[in-house]
Amino acid sequence: MRSQSLVRAAALSAAALTLTSLALAQDTQKPTSEGTPEAAAPVSSPAPGVVVTGVIEANYTVNFNEPFTHQNKFYYFNRREGQFALNLAEVQIAKAATPESRTGFVIKLVEGEVKRFNFITPDADTNNLLEAYGTMLIPVGTRELKFDAGQFETHVGYETVEIGTNNFFSHNYLFGIPSPFYNAGVRASYPVSSRLTVNGYIYNRYNGRTDDGNRDLAPGFQISYLPSATSSLVLNGLGSRENLADIGVFSGEGAPTGTVPRQQSVLDLIYTNQINPTTKFVFEGLYRFGKDDADNSYNFAGAAVYGIFGPLGIRAEYMADTKGTFILGGSSIGANIVNPNDSGDKASLGSVTLSYEPKVAIFPNSRTIIEARYDFASERFFEKETAGSLSKNQTTLTIGQVYSF
């Protein structure tokens, strides 16, 4: 089996050389409000009009544990192991709202492994809608209130569904496990000053579009502050009560299983400092808490640190579950996520990721990302080559190609 790993590694290296020769790294800057849908969506244009953009993310990932399912379990994006994969194909049709033309819209259609594994939809194989909302600018005093209604990517978390300007191809556990992916409802954004912006949200549920088992709404907020010209501080919040008994955590193929908490809330703090044009530091701290269907409380905390040094990036994260019921535990929630035979008492989960993005000038608007990642857990969590065999760690190597237009 180990020889197969070497063959796969060799194949990965060959793929990296091939894709690298075709790549041109895309020079873009991360928006000020890091990882928020408002920052990702177009908000102004000199001449309002309909603009069509898109992105394609392809990858090859080898897992040296050689998991028998051929999947990188609980990787929420580059999930397929040992095969070339279409991670994401996305088309966005948008018209920006400006003071000259106060209404706009965004429609974002997606396909690929991201949609197939992560979206809570009645029919995950046919639903391709990630975002669809209308925008209106309303004069309030000397500033503009931006009001949106429809379906949006989540405002929680530093990372986004798309790679965007992120230096890493895979997404961390902090984005995949505690954070929602997308929501439906209304939101409003108001710049209190040149440094402070306040956003409010009212959604149908914590994650997803609708909740057929409950009519309670999920309020949320975002406060963005710019301490300096090179730094930003963002505080996100979201809470909901979802009385669902049989719809919940993903089993992996888009089919819901088990239960989700009736009450759940999350607080997320993100600090970003663009020290110079090629060096960036990011810290994210997240705390999620609530009660499950049996009225048992849970809570866990996590943190991630990012360092970007030109073409090199390092990301480290760690999550701790103080009650042992959510991340690795044997409860109805944890059993859907990991081996139910382990105790999961005060369980923890984390990863360390190194990335390299070479700069070559052949094809415009494309990027190549080479990534090595080490995952670890306090309990047996990661699949190995034999069914039923689990390990406390795993190592993966990814070559990713991103093309945008």
N, C-alpha and C positions, 0 to 999 in steps of 0.2 A: 504494500500500500504506500510505503514511503517513497518508492520509486515513482509511483504515479504522481505524488506531490512534486517531485523534481521535474517530471515531464510537464506538468501543468505550469510550474514556475518558469520553465524554459519557454513554453508557449506564451506565457504572459509577457516575458521579456521581449520575445519577437513581436508580439502585438504592440508593445510599448514603443519599440523602435519604429515600427510601421506608422503608428498613429502620430508619434512625435514628429516624424518627417513631414506630416501633413498639417501641422498645427501652427496657429499663430495665436499667442496669448492675447486676450482681450483686455485692454487697459481701461478699467472703469473704476469709479469710486463708490464705496458703500454709502447709502443715504444716511443722513444725520440720525433719523429715528430708526435705529438698526433693527432689521428684521420685521418691520411692520408692513402691513398691506398698503397703508397710505404712502409709505416711502417707495414701495415697488411700483405702484400704479402711476401713470402719467397724471400730473396735476396742472400743467400749464403748457401752452405752446404759442409761438408768435402768431401763427395763422391757424385758428381752430379748423380741424378737419378730421376725417376718419383715418386712422393709422393702423396698419396691420403689421404685427411683429410675431416672431416665433422663436422657439428654441428646440433643439434635439439633443438629448443626453444619452450616449451609448457607453457601455462599459463591459469589462471582463474582470471578474473577481475570482481569485483562488483562495480557498480556505485550507490551511494546513492541517486542520482537524479532519479533513475529508468527511464532512457530515453525510450520513447515509441518505438524507432527504434531498441532498444537492441544493440546499438553501442555507443562506446565512440567517438563521432564525433570529428574529427581533432586530435585524437590520431593517429599517422601515423604508429603505430606498434601494440601494444596490443589493437586492436580496438573493438574486439567482447566483449560484456558485458553480464555477467550472464551465460556464457557457457565456457566449456573447449575449448581451441583453440590451433591449431598448428601455432604458430607465425612464425616460420621459420624452414625449413629443407634445409640444404645446403651441397653440395658435391663439394670439390675443388680438381682438378687434376693439379699438377704443377711440373715443372722441373726448378730448380734454375739455373741462369746464373752465372758462376764463372770464374775466370781467367784461369782455366784449361779447362772449357767447356763454351764458351762465349755466347751461345744462350740458351734460355729457354722459357717457356710459362706458362700461368695460364688459366685454364678454371674453372669457378665457376657457378654451376647450383643451382637454388633456387626454392622452392615451399612454400606455406603457405600464411598467411594473409599479410605478408610484401610485397610479390610480387603482390598479388591480388589487394591491395589498392593503391600501390604507383608507379608502373612503367608505364611510358608513352609508350605504345606499340600498334601496330595496333590490336593485338588480345591478350589482357591481360590474358586470360584464358589458353593460350597455350605457351606463351613465358616464358621460364624458365632461360634464359641466363642473368646473372648479370655481369660477367666479362669474357672476352676471349681476350687475347693479347699475342703477342710474345715479347721477350726481347733480346737485344743484348748489350754486354759490348764492348765499343770501347776505346782503350787506347788513352788518351789525356794528353801529358806530362807525369808526374809521377803518374797520377790518372786515374780512369776509368769513362768514360761517360756512363750512363745507358740510353738506348733508348728503348721505348715501343711503339707498334702500335696495336690498336684494341679498345676494349671497357673496361672501367674501372669504379670502384666506384669513386665518386666525391672526389676531394682533399680539398673541402671547409668544414669547420666545425670540431669541436672537437669530436663529436659523429660519429659513423659509422653505416652502415646499420645493421651489426651484432652487438650483444651485446659485443662480444669480452671480454676484461678484464674490461669493464665498470661495475660499481657497481650498476647501475640502470637498471631495466627491460624495463620500458617505455622510449621513446625518447622525448626530450623536443620540444617545439614549434620552438625554434631557429633553430633546425635542419630540422624540417618538413616543415615550411612555406617559409623562405627565401632561403634556401640552395637547390641546385640540389641533386639528388640521384645518378645518374650515367651519364657518357658521353662517346662519341666515337671519336677517332681521334688519335693523336700522342702526346707523352710527352718525355721529356728528363730530367735527373737529373745529376748534376755534383757537387762533393764535392770540393769546392774552398779551404777549409782548414779542419782541424780536427773539427772545431767549426761551420763552415758556409757551407751550402748546398743550391744551387740554382736550382729550377725546373721550366721548361717552358712547357706550354700546348697549343695545338691548337685543338679545338673541333669543331664538326659540329653545336652544338647549346648549349644553356645554360643548358638544362636538357633533356636527352634522347639520342637516337642513331642517328636519321637522321631528316632533316627538308625538307619536300617535297615542301614547299612554299618559300624557300629562299636558296641562295647559299653562303651567307656571313658566314664566319667562326667566332668562338668564341675563342679569345686568353685568356690565364690565366697564372698565375704564383704562385710560392710558394717560400718563403725565410725562411729557418730554421736556427736559430742561437742558440748555446749553451752557455749562459753566464757563467755557472758553470757545475760541474759534476752532479748536481742534478736538474738543471732547463733547460727549453727550451723556446724559443720564436719563434712563427711561424706566418708569415703574408701571407694570401691567397688572391688572386684576380681572378676575372673572369668577362668578359663582352661579350655581344653579341647583334646583331640586328636580330630579328626574325619577319618577316613580315607575321604573321599568323592572319587570321581573324576568323576562326571557330574552332581552336584547342587550348585548353588551360587548365585552372585549373581543377583538378579532381572534379567530382561530388561525388565520393566516391566508385564507383564500377569499376573503370578503364576506364569509358567512358568519354572522354574529352567534356567539355562544355564551352561556353563563349569565351573569348579572353585572350591572354597573351600580355604583353608589346612588342612593336616593339624593343625597346632598353632597356636593363637592365644590370646592373653591380652590383657586390657585393665585398666588402672588409671585411676581417675576420681576427682578431688578436687573437692569443691564447697564453697565458702564463701558463706554468706548473712548479710546484716546488714539487719534491718528497722530502719533508722535512726529512723524515726518512723512513725505510722500510714499515711502516704501516700508515704513514700520508702523504697525498698529498693535495695540493691546486691548483685549476685551475681557471683561469679567461678567458672568451671569450667575445669579443666585436665585433658586426657585424653591417654593414651599407649597405643597399641595396637601389638603386635608378634607375630611368629610366623613360620611357614614354610609355603610353598605346596606343591602336589602334586609339584613338581620338586625339593623340598628347598631352594628358594631362600628366604632370609630376607627379611622386610620389616618396616618399622616406620614409623610416622608419629605426629606429635603435633599437638594442636589445643587451642585455648583460646577461651572465649566470655566476654563481659562483658555484664551486664544492668544497666540503670539504670531504675528505675520512679519516676516523679514524678507521683503522683496519676493522672489519666487519660492521661498521656503515658508512653511507654516507648521505650527505645532498646536495641538489641541489636547487638553486633558480634562476629564470629567469624573465626578464621583457622586453617587446617590446612596443615601442610607435610609432604610425603612425601620423606624423605631419600634413599630408594632409587629413587624414580620408578616403583614397580611397583604401587601400590595405588590412588591417587586418580586420576591422569591418565595413567598409563603405558601402554605397549603390550604388557604381559605378558598371560597368560591371564586374570588377574584384572582388570587395568585395562582391557583391551579390552572387557569387558562393561559398563564404566562410562562410557567416554568414547571419543573419536576415536582409533583405534589408529594413525593416521598421524603423530600428534605424538610427540615423543621422550619426554615425561613425566619427564625427568631432574630430580629435586628439585622436583617440581611442587607447586603450592599452590592452595588454593581457599578462598574466604571470602565473607562477606556482611555488609551493614549494613542494619538494619531499623528503621523508625520506626513507631510505632503510636499510635492515639488511640482512646480508649473514651469516647464521650459519655455523659452522665448525663441520661436523660429518664425520666419517670415515667408510663408508660401501661400496658404489660404487665409484670407482675411476673415475676421469675425468668428474665429474658432479658438478653442483652448484645449490643451491636453493636461490632465492632472494625474500624476502618479502618486499613489497613496499606500502607506504601510500602517496597519492598525493592530493594536494589541488590546483585547478585551479581557476583563477579569471579573470574578464574582466571588462572594463569600461561600456560596453553595454550588453544587454541581448544576450547571446551567446550560452549557454549550454542547451541542450534539457532536458525536464522533462517528467513525466509519461503521460502527455496528449499532443496530437498533437497540435502544435502551441504554446505551453507553454514553455517559455524560462527563464533561470536564469542567473544571473551574476557570479555564481560560481558553483562548483561541487567538490565532494570528491570521490576518488576511492581508492580501496584496491586491490592489486595484489599479487598472489603467482605465481612465475615463476620458471620453472625448465629448466636448460640448460645442455645438454649432448654433449660432444665433443669427437671425436676420430681421 
